[in-house]
Amino acid sequence: MGQVTASGLTVGYAAMLEQFAPMEAVELSAYAEAHGFSGVMAADHFQPWVPAQGQAAFVWNVLTAIGERTVGDMGPGVTAPTFRWHPAMVAQASATLAAMYPGRHWLGLGSGEALNEHVVAGYWPEAPERINRMFEAIEIIRKLFTASLAGKDVKHAGTFYKLESTRLWTMPAVAPEILVATAGPVTAKRAGRLADGLITVGAPLEKISGLFGKFAEGAREAGKDPDVLPKVLQVHLSWAPTDEQAMANALHEWPNGGMKFPKGDIRSPWDFEQMAKLVRPEDFAGRMVVSADPDVHRAEIQKYVDLGFDRIYLHNVGRNQREWIDVFGAQVLPKLVR
């Protein structure tokens, strides 16, 4: 997908709809592609993490505009097909985007966070139910993709969702890949069985290595070769011309990156803003590289490449996007080796 390098590695741009107005995110995505990035990941947020980020555009509209302005792959990394959306609606949105931009769109799915999902949900369940909902949703989306390509209707009656007999009338020639976002071993194993690939965020290497192992177990149980399934990573980082500015950007724009606790149950950007006051520079250590030295960032990204990721999407947390894209396009991306 996208402009795969000779080494089989693609490094894409994470378009942060929480920070940038929609057309600015589109412009930045096109700028990134022109400077050596390949592909775009954008998250489905109803609210930003903290008010200072300031935006939360509708991801499917923005991806469509990105599709017009770029040639690489693109996907919502991630959307939750479980609370704001019935899985059938996510399937329709994904199939339409894939029909418009053949071979370029992948569907990234997660179990959701209260920040985005509780706005329409009467009750916010515990994590195990959220994960079970996600996997049932994947079953429905897969059924719809498979049946619709075969020209058949399908229905579903499960624990959490019902689907009357129907199909997707607009479909691409090939269904989009379904990638599951996970940071837990049990979910990773189920994802290996049921999904086409794995998405995770930057974490300690031993933890990711464990996820890969569980994902591979699940894939083999389902008769799939885990070595050919995509492993996708989103990396948050802070680069600026000085270390001081890089840290100031991290603290102001992305304090959530320094919060060392699960964030899935927190409902409001204003609550995150209060928690952000407790974040200190040392809280980013081991969680996010904050540095003015492009080579420090390159070395960290290279570790993930060595671990086996084949698609990595980079998010620089500051507003200095074009300056960062220029520097990384010239000094970091060309030096990464698979």
WOHUCOR-V594297 format. One record per residue. RES is the residue in one small letter. PSI is psi in whole degrees, 0 to 359 (NA if undefined). Layout:
RES|PSI, RES|PSI
This chain:
m|141, g|199, q|80, v|131, t|169, a|333, s|356, g|11, l|135, t|137, v|115, g|180, y|130, a|108, a|111, m|98, l|350, e|340, q|332, f|138, a|154, p|313, m|331, e|320, a|322, v|313, e|316, l|323, s|317, a|320, y|318, a|317, e|322, a|345, h|25, g|352, f|153, s|115, g|158, v|133, m|136, a|134, a|151, d|92, h|136, f|335, q|154, p|167, w|311, v|151, p|329, a|333, q|317, g|354, q|166, a|75, a|161, f|115, v|324, w|323, n|315, v|319, l|323, t|315, a|322, i|320, g|325, e|333, r|353, t|175, v|356, g|185, d|166, m|146, g|158, p|115, g|75, v|174, t|152, a|117, p|40, t|331, f|294, r|331, w|139, h|144, p|329, a|326, m|321, v|319, a|317, q|316, a|316, s|315, a|322, t|314, l|319, a|327, a|327, m|325, y|76, p|136, g|5, r|340, h|133, w|154, l|111, g|124, l|144, g|176, s|356, g|158, e|144, a|326, l|320, n|326, e|330, h|347, v|337, v|354, a|134, g|326, y|134, w|108, p|169, e|164, a|317, p|320, e|321, r|320, i|319, n|321, r|316, m|316, f|327, e|322, a|319, i|320, e|316, i|314, i|317, r|315, k|314, l|315, f|313, t|312, a|319, s|321, l|331, a|1, g|32, k|156, d|160, v|154, k|168, h|138, a|109, g|196, t|320, f|337, y|151, k|147, l|119, e|161, s|117, t|180, r|171, l|120, w|338, t|117, m|148, p|171, a|329, v|132, a|147, p|149, e|143, i|114, l|135, v|131, a|128, t|151, a|5, g|145, p|321, v|314, t|321, a|320, k|316, r|322, a|320, g|322, r|320, l|340, a|175, d|353, g|176, l|140, i|137, t|174, v|164, g|130, a|171, p|142, l|323, e|327, k|315, i|322, s|319, g|319, l|315, f|318, g|314, k|319, f|317, a|320, e|310, g|318, a|315, r|324, e|327, a|7, g|22, k|156, d|108, p|336, d|338, v|357, l|137, p|140, k|114, v|137, l|138, q|128, v|121, h|137, l|164, s|112, w|139, a|169, p|336, t|153, d|324, e|317, q|322, a|318, m|321, a|319, n|316, a|314, l|323, h|313, e|329, w|51, p|336, n|336, g|344, g|9, m|114, k|49, f|160, p|138, k|3, g|342, d|359, i|130, r|339, s|140, p|329, w|327, d|316, f|324, e|320, q|317, m|327, a|333, k|340, l|350, v|132, r|158, p|321, e|343, d|342, f|346, a|129, g|355, r|327, m|130, v|126, v|105, s|151, a|354, d|110, p|330, d|330, v|317, h|316, r|316, a|320, e|315, i|322, q|325, k|319, y|322, v|314, d|330, l|336, g|5, f|138, d|347, r|123, i|127, y|126, l|136, h|112, n|123, v|344, g|173, r|353, n|55, q|311, r|319, e|316, w|316, i|317, d|311, v|312, f|324, g|327, a|324, q|345, v|304, l|315, p|341, k|354, l|135, v|136, r|NA
